[in-house]
Amino acid sequence: SQNREHSVPIYMTSGFTFDSAEHARALFAEESEGQIYSRYSNPNTDEFIEKLIALEKAEDGIATSSGMAAMFTSIAGLLQSGDHVVASRSIFGSTHQILTRILPRWGISSTYVDVQSIDDWEKAVKPNTKMFFCETPSNPGLDMLDLEFLGQLAAQNQIILNVDNCFATPVVQNPMDYGADLVTHSATKFIDGQGRTLGGAILGKADLIAQLRFFARHTGPALSPFNAWVLSKGLETLFVRMEKHSSNAHKVALALEQQTKISRVRYPFLESHPQYELATRQMRMGGGIVTFELSGGLSAGKQFLDSLRLVSRSANLGDSRTIATHPASTTHSKLQHDERLAVGITDGLIRLSIGLESIQDILDDINQALERIQI
């Protein structure tokens, strides 16, 4: 580079200049490579996405302004009226709203399948099924989906397998190893890692990404160059952070299993997890999310959150600091009560995003908050 800078510069510009009329023509005709306009691409978004392409073992990718922009673009950019989606019932609340309230306006239907009923995926396939959509581990129930099975089923039926890999990150698992066609991310979470900014990414097969690039170019969910720069720097520490998140989370999960006020603890690498064998087969480590069920229900959940001192109360996750969330009243509150129960979100469920603090400090705060609960 001109100034031999160690970090990539930030290209905060909306547009780029052309050497000549012919140079501009060639760029717009896609006969030459280069920058035109930051809604299309930018050196910072390019650099960020090239790193993620390598990490996810993908052929190509695009960056988006948020995680939900990535989820929506990855679905709406490939489907049309009359198409059908089969999705895991255990998905993020906003993705649920897209599938059930937004896409039906344009004649795109969906069918939910319970995570535990793997055979039901095959039964749910219709002649017009064009996409499988899933999260694994799921938010917030930490249910596992057998990616190898889904990849084979999708290939047999010429269905696009779209996997939200936000909870795991490419450090923990690579869905494309098991046949995923697209991998989507809310880069806002662990990829950034410090709760600083918003961003999303879609990685996958080149022919699909080409269609999504056209859709995104003309609908405008562009990632800011500054945010791309922040997220790209986040990727440089992703491996060491995920190792520490996972190590801390595993220790928290083991400690919570000994607590009398807790009826159930979920963590992928706990032997008590019903899909422990699957988790250890397709994940390299357990990730940074732990959920647990308080015996006292809604009242106990509120008392626990109100008693925390070190742990933050927030709806976010993937931060360097530990965060506690009550999904029933926040992230998944728009779901009906029976819909929440169907994916394991009970009134007493607490989701912990375990941070990078001293493990003893995290455990001490959780323990003192549990002691204050009056059941």
Buried (B, 14 or more C-beta within 10 A) or exposed (E): EEEEEEEBEBBEEEEBEBEEEEEBEBBEEEEEEEBBBBBBBBBBBBBBBEBBBEBBEBBBBBBBBBBBBBBBBBBBBBBEEEBBBBBBBBBBBBBBBBBBEBBEEEEBBBBBBBBEEBEBBEEBBEEEBBBBBBBBBBBBBBBBBBBBBBBBBBEEBEBBBBBBBBBBBBBBBBBBEBBBBBBBBBBBBBBBBBBBBBBBBBBBBEEBBEEBBEBBBEBEBBBBBEBBBBBBBBBEBBEEBBBBBBBBBBBBBBBBBEBEBBBBBBBBBBEEBEBBEBBBEBBBBBBBBBBBBBBBBBBBBBBBBEBBEBBBEBEBBBBBBBBBBBBBBEBBEEBEEEBBEBBBBBBBBBBBBBBBBEBEBBBEBBEEBBEEBEE
